[in-house]
């Protein structure tokens, strides 16, 4: 099936610096896709190129099969929700939402009906005659969203729209955004630096760094099977083990780590026997017990640091091999104190061999 | 409050301030008072009051036609200066334009060049390009002087305008032209009204440029000047008082508009 949006080998230079490096991305209709990365990674530039506010230095962008690479913003059927909302301060909420519809030449009764329908969707039907400066942050957010949805765009672009809200409202809006996306069946392209937002809402996450795509996949795949150090640290936290490959069987590698034989899943290209690789291990995949357990991996160590975080406790355990690993445990693990001797280990299916 | 008054420095400053206020208002009050005096001579004491000078003024054909002429010039000057001023403000606010500071400085120059110099140079200029003195020449002269007011007010307002408002309009289907008329201009609105009123007031008030560039028809300041040359009379006081009230009210209104638009 033809993708709704297709970035084909898109590059964007600002002077000599490469802001977007050979982006190749296909977005399917009706999906919630997130561009995730630190500031300056090229995610906003990519979004603005699809919106028509930046022109690629090379490559093409197609929308619904049509080449839109060089079309100005008003001639492409995508709409943006801006980071600071950019509501027109001199127009009422209703007129703000109607703006795009009026420019499409829709008759006024139809515009009114559409505006009311959209306001009902976010329960702001009584606010049509208010001015934007009479609204709270969350309400402005919703109005900006409805204004962008009103002209029925092929893709709705969201440029870090939640970053101006406080933490509690941000959580609430994540759920609301996702539900609006599901209700309307629209394709959303969302840009954020917040991994939690990305994991909560997305069907597909595209992790970007320094202008390139590091990895794309659904939230669970990205979390459980990061392909490199950047992804493994940008989304969640990871322990890294330096190991030597002993043998490879399918996508399971047998490794030598500090004299222990361990197994890990290969996510990237096949690793050569004898080469040094990095194994990533999520802190919550690690267990810690007081007595020697009857498990495949059981390593003795000493608790060097303990942090109580409410819903979990983070233990830093120094192993006799000189390595330190961080484990996230249930609050029950309060039993382990700093200086205590513990045994730690992990389920081997949770260990992943990284590409770098 | 008592503590404040005890400080000799503050007493001095406060006293000085009120002296200044008196200096500012006493002449105006005298002028107004004399306009009600039932006598041909402007001097104290005022024995009896009358409205006859006002009646005379509003029935004075010369006065009415001068007012009409001044207003007509002010109107045209305001419209032209606003169009030019907004255009320059947009140009000088555009990040991508080279020499923004120079554009801005040149546009504001007429506000600081002495009126006399401007008037003489304009007079020489219109002769050089064969434009006769008269209405058109006056409008040229006043417009050059009025443009800086619009530029400064429009630029101040533009600076507070979120840059992505225009992006949002374009994103929703507006080309640059529609975005300007439906978003930028309404955003500028309150500041522009203020700027336009100041334009009109500078034009109505102008004497020097009009004197050098004008033809046979007299504007209001020229008429008052001509009347004073023939000797002071309470009628002139009545005229000046009417002008004072009208311009004062409009000026205050404009100032409030502009201040509100900055919030």
Contacts between the chains, C-beta under 8 A, distances in Angstrom:
chain1	res1	chain2	res2	distance
A	51	B	171	6.2
A	52	B	170	7.8
A	52	B	171	7.7
A	53	B	167	6.1
A	53	B	171	7.9
A	72	B	170	7.1
A	72	B	175	7.4
A	73	B	167	7.3
A	73	B	170	4.4
A	73	B	171	5.0
A	74	B	170	5.1
A	74	B	171	7.4
A	74	B	172	7.7
A	74	B	173	4.9
A	74	B	174	5.7
A	74	B	175	5.4
A	78	B	171	7.9
A	79	B	171	5.7
A	79	B	172	6.5
A	80	B	167	7.6
A	80	B	168	7.3
A	80	B	171	5.0
A	82	B	164	5.0
A	82	B	167	7.2
A	82	B	168	6.2
A	84	B	162	6.4
A	84	B	164	7.0
A	86	B	162	6.0
A	86	B	164	4.4
A	86	B	165	5.4
A	86	B	167	6.9
A	86	B	168	4.0
A	87	B	168	7.9
A	88	B	165	6.5
A	88	B	168	7.3
A	88	B	169	7.6
A	88	B	183	6.0
A	88	B	186	7.9
A	89	B	165	8.0
A	89	B	187	7.0
A	90	B	186	4.5
A	90	B	187	6.2
A	90	B	189	7.2
A	99	B	169	7.2
A	99	B	172	5.2
A	99	B	182	7.8
A	100	B	172	3.6
A	100	B	173	5.5
A	103	B	172	6.2
A	103	B	173	3.7
A	103	B	174	5.7
A	103	B	178	6.9
A	104	B	173	6.2
A	147	B	168	8.0
A	147	B	172	7.2
A	148	B	171	7.7
A	148	B	172	7.8
A	151	B	172	6.6
A	151	B	173	6.7
